[in-house]
Amino acid sequence: MNQEIYLKEKFENKHAKIAIIGLGYVGLPLAVEFAKNGFYILGIEIDKEKVKKINEGISYILDVESEELNLLVKEKKIQAASNYNLVKECDAIIICVPTPLRKTKDPDLSFVMSAVEGISKYLNPPQLIVLESTTYPGTTEEMVKPILEKNNFKVGKDIFLAFSPERVDPGNQKYTTRNIPKIIGGVTPICTKLACSLYNQAIETVIPVSSATVAEMVKLLENTFRSVNIALVNEMALMCDKLGIDVWEVIEAAATKPFGFMPFYPGPGIGGHCIPIDPLYLTWKARMIGFEARLIELATQINSQMPHFVVDKITDALNDYGKSIKNSHIHILGVAYKADVNDVRESPALDIITLLHRKGAILSYSDPYVPKIVLGTITLEAKPIKEVTKADCTVLITNHKAFDYAYIAENAKLIIDTRNAFKKFHNEKIIKL
């Protein structure tokens, strides 16, 4: 029996063991989904506290219920560890580690390379390796493949390699790991077929593309599309502010057009691991091949200026009340990067807090999902919502459903609303973005 048929049968019979490297917002939900479909999952995570929690059946990801995880752990469907030696027992290895930016705004693939180096020492053909971490086009073939082939293994013959971009929307109850369509691009056609065969066992819709490089580009296009359109509507917000027009009313009216328009909404900036970062991976790659991605770079610049615009709004609003931003008590509502999640990565709230601190403001915040934040010398712990009664200015950054907007509208002295969360409250003390 050849290697391809052997692996395909193991995947389709659900006898395969799967290693998932990185048990964060992508890896843990994926591990649970495969385990629910009958596979044994080995989760590898360098954070030993996370390993401990998983093996105790405790979830630290909001999209994964501890009750569900605990049941799978007790059934011995999921096990977590911190070393790579157990991957030699696995038939498939899926890499879901972070791909942040360096301070120079260049791609940082150190987590990916560390994971690939780690598993390369314990390869035991035939095995399928899938990279899910967002990266620039060419990474799988140019960076990952050579490392895996160091021990004279041949990709497409002994081991099989593919890229499948993660598509996770934390907090989304409608679209989950199972029903979000999965893009698969292999280094060879056989690699694509085997990766599709694996994911077909746990994901409702699997879509093959012609190569790993195409699959890598798909992910960057998806999030660059969002970044550019958010930048457009953020620029419209800046323009409407100058014109004295309510940008939210403009968008609501434009959205009634049944064709040729898709509503995007302004905000205090963009956050999360994908939208602020993915376009920079693309522009970096573009520069490497001598191409200037001017529109994408301009969109990044516009979006990155929104926290400054919010601080200017706060400053002007306080001035109208005869107050200086220095020594004013400013209370932030929501520090997570989006509503109803506990993820603060790249959150514009963190930039706004830093800018306000530099201007001498006295700061506090409320967030039901984030109990504490540490930003250099700034350490804040979440306060109850009643803190708005003490603040000179309350700033809505993240529109969590848990906030009592009626209470805030009635009791806050001054409100800067960056999400149009107070649209049904008509009060002159509420100032929109």
N, C-alpha and C positions, 0 to 999 in steps of 0.2 A: 504493500500500500504506500503511495507516495505521500509526501509531507502535506500537500494541500488537502487531499481527501481525508487524511487522518485528522487534521485540525477542524476541517469543515464538519465532520461527523461528531467530533467532541462538542463543538459549539451547538449544533442542531439537536444533539441528544442532551444538552445541558449538563454534560459530565466534565466540562472544562473548569479549571481553576483560574480565577482572574485576579491579578495584582493591580491595585490602583494606587499610584504614587501621588500623594497629596490629598488630604482629606478636608478640604475647605468647602467653599460655597459650590464648587463644581464636583469635586471628587466624592464627597460624602453622599449627596443625593444620588449620584450615579451608582455608587456602591450599593446603596439600599435598593435601587431599582433592579439591578442585576440579581441581587440576593433574593428579592421577592419573586424573581422568575426562575429560581431554582439553582443558581450558581453559587459556588463557594467563593467568597471574596477575602483576599488578603489586602488589607489597607496598610500602606507604608507612609508614615508621617514622622518628620523630624522633631515636631513638638511633642515631647513626652507626656505633657499634661493632656493633650488631645488623645493620645494613644490610651492613656489611663481611662479617660471618660468614655471613649468608645467601647473599650473592653468591659466597662461597667454598665454599658447600655444607656449612657447619658449623651444626648445630642446637644451640641453648642450651635447648631445651625437652625434658624427658625423654620426653614422649609422641611425639616426632618423632625418628626415627632419622636420624643424619647421612648414612648411606649412601643412604637413600631420598631425602632432600632434595638431596644432591649429584647424584644421577641426574637429578632434575627440573630442577635448575639447568643441568646440562650439556645437557639436551634443550631448553633455553630455554623451559621451561614456567613457571618462576618467576624473577622479577627483583625486586630491592629497590631503593628509592630514598628520598630524604629530602624531596623537593619534590613539590608537588601538580600541577604543570603537565601531567604525563603522563596525568592522569585524563580529559582531554578526548578521549583515544583509546579510553576504556573504555566498555563498554555497561552495566556494573553496577558499583556502588561500595558496598562493605560496610564499615561503621564498627564497629571492635572495640577501642575505646580505654577506658582505665580510667575508672571513676566513683567516686572515693573520697569520703570525708566531710571537711568542713572541721573545724577544731579545735572549732567550735561545734556539731558533730554535724549540721550541715545538709548537704544534697547539694552536691557540687562537680561541676558540669557543665562546667568550663572546658575539659577535654580534648575533650569532645563538641563544644562550641561552636567551639573552635579548628579541629577537623577539618571541621565543616560550613562554617565561613567559608572554610577553605582550598579545599575542593572547589567552593564556590559561584562562585569566580572563574573556574573552568574548565569549567563545565557545558556540555555539547554535546548537546542533545536529539537523539533520544530516549535517556534513560538511566534506569536503575532504581537508587534509593538505598535501602539497608537499614541501619537502626541495630540493632546487636546488643548494645550496651553497656547494662547493667542501669540502669534509671532509674525515676522515679516515673510513675504513670499520667498521661498528657497531654503528656509531653515531646515526642513525635514531632510531634504536631499543633500544639502551642502554641509550641514553641521551634524545632524544626528546619524545619518547613514554611515559616514566614515568611521565613527566611533564603534558602531555596532559590528562593523566588518573587520575590526582590528584583529580578531582571532581567527581570521580566514573563513568566517561565515559569509555566505553570499545572500544579500537581500533579494527575495523573490524565489529563493531555492531552499535555503536552510532556515532563514528567519524572514519574517514578512513585516513590512513597515508601511504605515499610513498616517495621514493627518485627518482629524475630525474636529472642526472648531466647536468649542463649547458654546452653547446658546442657553444661558441661564438668566432668568429674570427674577431675582430674589423677591419674595413676597407675592409673586403672581400666582393666584389660586387657580386661574383658568389654564395657563400654559405652564406645564411642568416638564421635568426631565423626560417623562414617558411620551408626551404628545407633541413636543416641539420637534419638527422634522430634523433629521440628522444628516449632515453633509459628510460624505466619505471620499477621500482622494488618496489612492495608494501610490507608492513609488513605482510599482509595476501593476499590470492588470490583475494578476493573481492576488497581489496584496489588497487591491480594492475589493475583489470578490470575497476574500476571507474576512476583511473588516466588516463588510456589509452583512455577511453571514452571522458574525458575532452580534452586532448591534440589532439585527432583525429579531433577535430573541427577547429583547427588552424594550425596544423603541418602536412606536407605531409606524413611523414613516422614515425610511432610510433612502437617501438620494445620492447615488454615486456620481462623481465627476471624473474628468479625464486624468487628473494628476493630483499629487499632494500640494503642488504649488498653486493650482487653481483653488483648492480647498482653503489654503492659507489666505488667498486673496479675497475669497468670499466673505470671510469673517471681517476683514478690514474694510471692505466695501460697506457691509451692513452698518457698522458703527461710525464710519466716516460720513455716510449718508445722514445719520442722525445728528452728528456733530455739526455738519454744514447747515442743515435745516434749523437746528437750534440757534446757531449763530445768526442766521438770517432773521429769525423772529426776535432774537435778543437785540439786534441792530434796529429792527422796527420799534421795539420797546423804547430804545434810546431816542429814536426820532420822534415817536409819539409823545414822549415826555417833554421834548423841546416844543412840540406843537400844541401841547395841552390837550391831547387826545387820549382816551382810554384804550390802550392797546388790546385789552381783553375783549372789549366790545367789538373792536375791529375784527379780531380773530373769530369770535363767535358768529359774526355776520358772514364773514368770508367762508366759514365752514358749511354754510347752507348750500353752497354750490355743489351739485351732485357729481361733478366730474372735474378733473384737472386741478384739484386742490386737496391737500392733506394737512390738517391742522397740527401745528407744533406750538409749544407754549414757552414764553420767556421764563426766566428764573434767576436766582442769585448766582448762577454758575453751574457747571456740570461736574458730576462726581461719579464715584464707582470705579471699578477696575478697568472698564472697557472704553467708554466714550471719551474720557479725557486722554487716554493713553494710546489706543489703537491708531488714531490718525497720525500720531507722531512716529509710530513704527513704520507707517506707510511713507511718510515724507522723508524719513531717514533712508529707507530703501531707495526712494526716488532719487535722492541726492547721490547715492552710491552709483547709480547708472546715468548720472548727468541730466536728470529731469527735475525741473522746478515745479512743484505742486503748489502753485500760488494760492488757489482758492482754498485748499485744505489748510494751509498755513495761516491764511487770513482768518478763517473760521476759528482756529485755535486761539488766535490773538484776541478776537472779539469775545469769545467765551471766557477767557482768562481774565478779562477786564471787568466782568460783571460784579465780582465781590467789591471792587473799588467803587463801582456805581452805587451799590447798596449802601456802603459806608458814607458816600456823599449824600445819599437820600436821608440817612439818619442824622447826619450833621446839619443839613438844611432844616429838617423837621424840628430838631431841638432848638436851633437858632430862632425859628418862628415862635417858639415858646419861651424865648429869652434865656436859653440854657446853652452852655458850652458842652461839647462832647467830653471834655476832660472833667473827671470826677462825677459825671452823670452815671446813674445806675442803668445799665442796658441789659435786658433779659432776652435771651435767645430761645425761641421755640423750635426745637428740633435740630440736632446736630448730625444725624445720619444723612447719607447722601441722597436717599429717597424715602418716600413715605412707607411706614410700617415694616422697616428692616432695622437691623442693629449694626449695619456696615457703615463705617465712617471713612472708608478709603476715598481719598481725593475729594471729600465733601467740601463744598464751598463754605459751609458754616465754619470750618476750621480756619480758612483764610480770613473770613470776616471777623472772627474772634481775635485772630492775631493782629489784624489791622486796627481794630478798636482798642486792643490792649496798648498798642504803640501810641495811640492818641490819648491814653490816660483814662479810658473809661473803666468803670467798676462793672464787672461782668458776672453774670449768672446764666444758667440755662435749665430748661426742662426737656427731657426726652425719655419716654417710657421704656425705650429699648437700649439706651446707652447710659449706664450708671456713672461713668467717670471718663474724663478726657484729660490727656497730658500732652501739652504742646510746648516743648522746651521747658521754659521756666513757669509756664502757665499750667496749673492743675485745678480743675473744677469738678465738683460732684453735682449730679443732677438734683435740682430742687423741685418741690411740689409746684403745681401750676399756680397756686395762690401767690407765688413770688411776683406775679405780674402786678399785683396791687402796690408793691413797694417800688417798682422800677419807674424811672423817668420815661423810658421808651422800651416797648416790647417789639421784637423783630421776629416775624414768622419766616423761618427758613425752610423747614421741612413739615409738610402738611400731614402729619400723622392723624389717622382717623380717631385715635384715642383722645385727642385734645378736645376739651369742652369749649368750642368756639363762642358759644353764647355767653358763657361766663367771662371769657377773655375780653370779648367785645364790650361787655358791660363794665368790667372792673379795671382794665388797663387804661393808663392815662394817655398813652400815645402808641399807635400801632403802625409799624411798617410791614405791609403784607406783600411778600415777594412771590406768592403762589396763587393769588386771587382766592384764598381760602375764606375770606370774610365778605365775599361778593353779595351775600343776602343781607348783610348788615349795613345800613346806610347811616354813616356817622362821620362827621368831619374830622374826628381824631384818627380815623383809619386812612392811611395813605398807601396807595397801591404802588407797585414797582413802576 
